Amino acid sequence: MILVDTDSGTGGKGMAVRLVVTFQAVPGKGAELAQAMKARCEVSRQDAGCEQFEVFQSVSDPDKLVLLELWKDQAALDAHAKLQAQRPPLPEGLRLGAGEREDYTYNRTR
């Protein structure tokens, strides 16, 4: 999770939240997983506070995908997580494991 100070005068209260999640598809299923994720992205982008929810597929390893999420604040991410838990899961047999999430904190310089 990356926290982005969107308003330095707020003392951190205006922190946007960035998630970077890497997924590995079952060998040969990268395109199918990308399509399944595309549908999930379209739904999640409608959630309140969502500024970005996109999946990218590696050109060197088509079975590797990265999901980039940007949320207005932690409350928006928390609300999304509750909604996501109620949504149907991705089809079985497409993804290996749960994915790898990287967490970072930094201050925006520009």
C-alpha positions as CSV (number, residue, x, y, z in Angstrom):
1,M,0.0,0.0,0.0
2,I,1.3,3.4,-0.9
3,L,0.0,6.4,0.9
4,V,0.1,9.6,-1.2
5,D,-0.2,13.0,0.6
6,T,-2.7,14.7,-1.7
7,D,-2.9,17.9,0.5
8,S,0.3,18.5,2.5
9,G,-1.6,21.0,4.6
10,T,-3.9,18.3,6.1
11,G,-1.2,16.6,8.2
12,G,-1.8,13.3,6.4
13,K,-5.6,13.4,6.5
14,G,-5.8,13.7,2.7
15,M,-3.8,10.7,2.0
16,A,-4.7,8.7,-1.1
17,V,-4.0,5.0,-1.1
18,R,-2.1,3.2,-3.9
19,L,-2.1,-0.6,-4.1
20,V,0.2,-2.6,-6.5
21,V,-0.8,-6.2,-6.7
22,T,1.1,-8.8,-8.8
23,F,-0.8,-11.9,-10.0
24,Q,0.5,-15.0,-11.7
25,A,-1.9,-16.8,-14.0
26,V,-2.0,-20.6,-14.4
27,P,0.5,-21.2,-17.3
28,G,-1.2,-20.3,-20.6
29,K,-4.1,-18.6,-18.9
30,G,-2.8,-15.0,-18.8
31,A,-5.1,-13.7,-21.5
32,E,-8.1,-15.3,-19.9
33,L,-7.2,-14.0,-16.5
34,A,-6.8,-10.5,-18.0
35,Q,-10.3,-10.7,-19.5
36,A,-11.7,-11.7,-16.1
37,M,-9.9,-8.9,-14.4
38,K,-11.1,-6.4,-17.0
39,A,-14.7,-7.1,-16.0
40,R,-13.8,-6.7,-12.3
41,C,-12.0,-3.4,-13.0
42,E,-15.0,-2.0,-14.7
43,V,-17.2,-2.8,-11.7
44,S,-14.6,-1.6,-9.1
45,R,-14.0,1.7,-11.0
46,Q,-17.7,2.6,-10.1
47,D,-17.0,2.3,-6.3
48,A,-16.9,5.6,-4.5
49,G,-13.4,7.0,-4.1
50,C,-11.9,4.9,-6.8
51,E,-9.4,7.0,-8.9
52,Q,-7.7,4.0,-10.7
53,F,-8.4,0.3,-10.9
54,E,-6.5,-1.1,-13.9
55,V,-4.8,-4.4,-14.7
56,F,-1.6,-4.6,-16.9
57,Q,-0.2,-7.7,-18.6
58,S,3.5,-8.2,-19.0
59,V,4.9,-8.3,-22.5
60,S,7.7,-10.6,-21.5
61,D,5.6,-13.0,-19.4
62,P,2.0,-13.0,-20.6
63,D,1.0,-15.0,-17.5
64,K,2.0,-12.1,-15.2
65,L,-0.4,-9.4,-14.4
66,V,-0.2,-6.3,-12.2
67,L,-3.2,-4.5,-10.7
68,L,-2.9,-0.8,-9.9
69,E,-5.4,0.7,-7.6
70,L,-5.7,4.3,-6.4
71,W,-8.2,5.3,-3.8
72,K,-9.2,8.7,-2.5
73,D,-8.4,7.7,1.1
74,Q,-8.3,4.7,3.4
75,A,-12.1,4.9,4.0
76,A,-12.8,4.5,0.3
77,L,-10.5,1.4,0.1
78,D,-12.1,-0.1,3.2
79,A,-15.6,0.4,1.7
80,H,-14.4,-1.2,-1.6
81,A,-13.0,-4.2,0.3
82,K,-16.5,-4.7,1.9
83,L,-18.2,-4.5,-1.5
84,Q,-15.6,-6.8,-3.1
85,A,-16.2,-9.5,-0.5
86,Q,-19.8,-9.6,-1.6
87,R,-19.0,-9.9,-5.3
88,P,-18.5,-13.2,-7.2
89,P,-15.0,-14.5,-7.2
90,L,-12.9,-14.7,-10.3
91,P,-13.4,-18.0,-12.2
92,E,-11.4,-20.9,-10.7
93,G,-8.4,-22.3,-12.5
94,L,-7.0,-18.9,-13.8
95,R,-4.8,-17.6,-11.0
96,L,-2.0,-19.1,-9.1
97,G,-2.1,-18.2,-5.4
98,A,-3.6,-15.0,-3.9
99,G,-1.2,-12.5,-5.5
100,E,1.6,-10.5,-4.0
101,R,0.9,-7.0,-2.6
102,E,3.6,-4.4,-2.1
103,D,3.1,-1.7,0.5
104,Y,4.9,1.7,0.4
105,T,4.6,5.1,2.0
106,Y,6.0,8.2,0.4
107,N,5.5,11.9,0.0
108,R,4.6,13.3,-3.5
109,T,7.2,15.8,-4.6
110,R,5.3,17.2,-7.6
